Structure formats: C-alpha cells, structure tokens
Amino acid sequence: MIGNIELLFRLVLAALLGSVIGFERERMNWAAGLRTHMLVCVGSALIMLVSAFGFADVLGTKNVVLDPSRIAAQVVSGIGFLGAGSILLRGEIVRGLTTAASLWSVAGIGLAIGGGMYIAALGATGIILTILAGVKPLERRFISVKQQRNITLLVERGSVSLDSVHNALGMGSVRVKQFIVQQSEDDPELDDVQIGLSRATASEFATIRTRLAAMSGVRECRNGS
C-alpha cells in the first residue's frame, strides 16, 4: 500500500496532465474542454488506485481471489459514453471524433499515473499534445488543401441561388463552403457562379458536378481553378 502523500501526488499529477490536453481542446471551443479532461484524468487515476490498493485489507482472506486489473479495465469501455457525447453529426460530416479520442487517451494517462507509471504518462501527454496541436496545421496545409475543389457555373441571370444549389445537391450540400455570384463579363444576361467544395472525394465531386450541370438555367459547368 502506498502512502497518503504518494496517493495525493498521483491525483494532482493526473489533474495537471489532464489540464494540459484539456487546455488545447478548450482553446478550440469544444464542449469537452479543460475541466472535462481534468476530471476524466483524475477519475481514471483514482479508479486505478482503488483497483490496485483499495482491497488490500481483504487480501489473504480465505477463498478471496482478487484481480486488480478488472476495475481499471472498465474505464476503457466506460469512458465511451463521454466520448459519444462529444461527437456531433451535421449532415454527412461527423465532428468531435478527435475530442472523443483525446478523452479516451486522457483516461489512459490517468490509469498510468494511478499505476505509478510516470514516464509513460508524461510521454503520452507530450505525444498526444503534439498530435492535437502540432499535426493539425500540417493537416490543414498539406491534406485539407488538396481536398478543396471548385466549380464554376455559367447560368441565366438570377436562375441559381444558394437555396437552389442546396436543393439540387441534397446531403451533398454540406460540402459547399463557398458560393459567389457575379455578373458575367461576356454577357450581362448571364451570371458566373463560383462554388467551393471542401473535403469532397473524387466520386462525390463527380456527383455534385453532374447535379449542378443538370440544374435549370445552367448553361455551362466547368471545373474551377
């Protein structure tokens, strides 16, 4: 059995490491932010401490067999309800998976601290923080940019609006991130419509392009620059 000072140290360390990751999520304005991550980490550490040392008094009693890993194991699956609460479905876009994963990871950090694996907990905190804060700018620069696509429509004046595009695309309208209408320089009776799409796969792009080209009033549909 560990001493009270060591026990409190592990709980405080869990709160500190949980706050490091929670602050990054709080900065992004997610519902599961600073306090949530701290609570998950401290709670996981406490459960690990209880699992490992809470039943020391009954050890050695006749016909009593304990598996100290069983209680801690439930954290891995039990934390899922918090993760599910942070996931949002907006149209065809699922948001919050990263925050759900960070909650699950913070629970692992808490378990590691509760088990006295300080180096593993510190290392995991550094790696997770790097993934959350360091990889995202690279993802935006090298991955998201490549998934941006543009379509230019030449349409009859006033025949195409953002609402009509949403109606034509249905669920595919969630990919529309930019919609600009301006009078055509070549013909005042026509409009140039520029539509920007985000995170559209090749098949989605082809489907969206076909539906846009079939809209009433569309004279020409071409890929934008």
C-alpha positions in Angstrom: 0.0 0.0 0.0 1.4 3.4 -1.0 1.4 6.3 1.5 -1.0 9.2 1.5 1.5 11.7 0.1 2.2 9.5 -2.9 -1.5 8.9 -3.4 -2.3 12.6 -3.4 0.7 13.3 -5.7 -0.6 10.9 -8.3 -4.1 12.5 -8.2 -2.6 16.0 -8.5 -0.3 14.9 -11.3 -3.3 13.4 -13.1 -5.1 16.8 -12.8 -2.1 18.6 -14.2 -1.5 16.3 -17.2 -5.2 16.3 -17.9 -5.3 20.1 -17.9 -2.5 20.2 -20.5 -4.5 18.3 -23.0 -7.8 19.8 -21.9 -6.5 23.4 -22.4 -5.8 22.6 -26.1 -9.4 21.4 -26.6 -10.7 24.4 -24.6 -8.8 26.7 -27.0 -10.7 25.1 -29.9 -14.0 25.8 -28.0 -15.1 22.2 -27.7 -17.6 21.2 -25.1 -15.2 18.6 -23.6 -12.6 21.1 -22.6 -10.3 21.9 -19.7 -12.4 20.7 -16.7 -13.8 17.6 -18.5 -10.3 16.4 -19.4 -9.0 17.1 -15.9 -11.9 15.2 -14.3 -11.5 12.2 -16.6 -7.8 12.0 -15.9 -8.2 12.4 -12.1 -11.1 9.9 -12.0 -9.2 7.4 -14.0 -6.2 7.7 -11.7 -8.4 7.3 -8.7 -10.1 4.2 -10.1 -6.7 2.7 -10.8 -5.6 3.4 -7.2 -8.7 1.8 -5.9 -8.3 -1.1 -8.2 -4.7 -1.7 -7.2 -4.7 -0.8 -3.5 -8.3 -0.4 -2.3 -8.8 -4.1 -1.5 -5.6 -4.6 0.4 -7.4 -5.3 3.7 -9.1 -8.4 2.3 -6.1 -9.9 0.6 -5.1 -13.1 2.1 -8.6 -13.9 3.4 -9.6 -17.5 2.7 -11.3 -18.1 -0.6 -10.9 -14.5 -1.6 -9.3 -14.0 -5.0 -8.8 -10.5 -6.5 -7.9 -9.4 -10.0 -6.7 -5.7 -9.6 -7.0 -5.1 -13.3 -10.7 -5.7 -13.6 -11.9 -2.4 -12.2 -9.4 -0.4 -14.1 -10.3 -2.3 -17.3 -13.9 -0.9 -17.1 -12.5 2.7 -17.6 -11.5 1.9 -21.2 -15.1 1.0 -22.2 -16.9 3.1 -19.6 -15.3 6.4 -20.9 -17.0 5.8 -24.2 -20.2 7.5 -23.0 -18.4 10.8 -22.6 -16.7 10.4 -26.0 -20.1 9.7 -27.6 -21.5 12.9 -26.1 -18.8 15.0 -27.7 -19.5 13.6 -31.2 -21.8 15.6 -33.4 -23.4 14.7 -36.7 -24.0 17.6 -39.0 -25.4 16.4 -42.3 -22.8 14.0 -43.7 -20.0 15.5 -41.5 -19.1 13.9 -38.2 -17.4 16.3 -35.8 -15.9 15.7 -32.4 -14.1 12.4 -33.0 -10.7 13.9 -32.1 -12.1 15.2 -28.8 -13.6 11.8 -28.1 -10.2 10.2 -28.8 -8.5 12.7 -26.5 -10.9 11.9 -23.7 -10.2 8.2 -24.1 -6.4 8.9 -24.2 -6.6 11.1 -21.1 -8.3 8.2 -19.3 -5.3 6.1 -20.2 -2.9 8.7 -18.8 -4.9 8.7 -15.6 -4.7 4.9 -15.4 -0.9 5.1 -16.0 -0.4 7.7 -13.2 -2.6 5.7 -10.8 -0.4 2.7 -11.5 2.8 4.7 -10.9 4.0 4.7 -14.5 5.0 8.4 -14.5 7.3 8.3 -17.5 4.7 6.6 -19.6 2.1 9.2 -18.5 4.4 12.1 -19.2 5.5 10.7 -22.6 1.9 10.0 -23.6 0.9 13.6 -22.6 3.6 15.0 -24.8 2.8 12.8 -27.7 -1.0 13.5 -27.5 -0.5 17.2 -27.2 1.8 17.1 -30.2 -0.8 15.3 -32.2 -3.6 17.7 -31.2 -1.7 21.0 -31.6 1.2 20.2 -33.9 -0.2 17.9 -36.5 -3.4 19.9 -37.3 -1.6 22.8 -39.0 0.2 20.3 -41.2 -3.0 18.5 -41.9 -4.6 21.8 -43.0 -1.7 22.8 -45.2 -1.0 19.5 -46.9 -4.2 17.4 -46.8 -7.2 19.7 -46.5 -6.0 22.0 -49.3 -5.7 19.1 -51.7 -9.3 18.2 -50.9 -10.7 21.6 -51.8 -12.3 21.7 -55.2 -14.0 24.5 -57.2 -16.8 24.5 -59.8 -17.7 27.4 -62.0 -21.2 27.7 -63.5 -22.4 30.0 -66.3 -26.1 30.5 -65.6 -29.0 32.6 -66.7 -29.3 35.8 -64.7 -30.9 35.1 -61.3 -31.7 31.5 -62.0 -29.3 30.0 -59.4 -29.2 30.8 -55.7 -27.6 29.1 -52.7 -31.0 27.6 -51.8 -31.5 26.1 -55.2 -28.0 24.6 -55.0 -28.7 23.1 -51.7 -32.0 21.6 -53.0 -30.2 20.2 -56.0 -27.3 18.6 -54.1 -29.3 17.4 -51.1 -27.0 15.9 -48.5 -24.1 16.8 -50.7 -24.7 20.5 -50.0 -22.6 20.1 -46.7 -19.5 20.1 -49.0 -20.3 23.6 -50.2 -18.1 26.1 -48.3 -18.1 29.0 -50.8 -20.8 30.4 -53.0 -20.1 33.6 -55.1 -22.4 35.0 -57.8 -21.3 37.9 -60.1 -22.4 39.2 -63.4 -20.7 37.7 -66.4 -18.2 39.9 -68.1 -19.0 38.5 -71.5 -22.8 38.7 -71.3 -24.8 40.9 -68.9 -27.8 38.4 -69.1 -25.6 35.7 -67.5 -24.1 35.1 -64.1 -20.8 33.5 -63.2 -21.3 31.3 -60.1 -18.3 30.1 -58.2 -18.8 27.2 -55.8 -16.1 26.0 -53.5 -16.2 22.4 -52.1 -14.4 21.1 -49.0 -13.3 17.6 -48.3 -15.1 16.2 -51.4 -13.8 12.9 -52.7 -13.4 12.3 -56.4 -16.7 10.4 -56.6 -18.5 13.0 -54.5 -17.1 15.7 -56.7 -18.3 14.0 -59.9 -21.8 13.5 -58.5 -22.0 17.1 -57.3 -20.8 18.4 -60.7 -23.4 16.3 -62.5 -26.2 17.6 -60.4 -25.1 21.2 -60.7 -24.9 20.8 -64.5 -28.5 19.5 -64.6 -29.9 22.5 -62.8 -32.4 24.7 -64.6 -30.8 27.8 -66.1 -27.2 26.4 -66.1 -25.6 27.0 -69.5 -22.1 25.7 -68.7 -20.4 23.8 -65.8 -16.7 23.5 -65.6 -14.0 22.8 -63.0 -12.7 26.0 -61.3 -9.1 26.9 -60.7 
